[in-house]
Amino acid sequence: MFTPERPYRCSPSVALRPEPFGALAYHFGTRRLCFLKTPQLVAVVRSLADHPDVHTALDAAAVPATARAAHLGALASLAAGGLIEPRPEEPAADLLEEAA
């Protein structure tokens, strides 16, 4: 289930090929091909791993409020197809210090 309040990333099994309309996304594991229909959506997908949640990635890509629902729908479809995935949780810094 796609939850935009969580951190996501482009799947490591996915390659993005730039195109004039946006990009082609190919998943090597499932052999699924998907069209990212706008350069702005490509920017969001590429930057997902750099942000704490999907909403922040949309903000960073300057997605206007009028286009949010469409972008969230596209990202939900990409998540359902395994092209983007929730990021694994990172260990807390204090746990790392205790282990040292």
Secondary structure, DSSP 8 states (H G I E B T S, - for coil): ---TTS-EEE-TTEEEEEETTEEEEEETTTTEEEEE-SHHHHHHHHHGGGSSSHHHHHHHTT--HHHHHHHHHHHHHHHHTTSEEE------HHHHHHH-
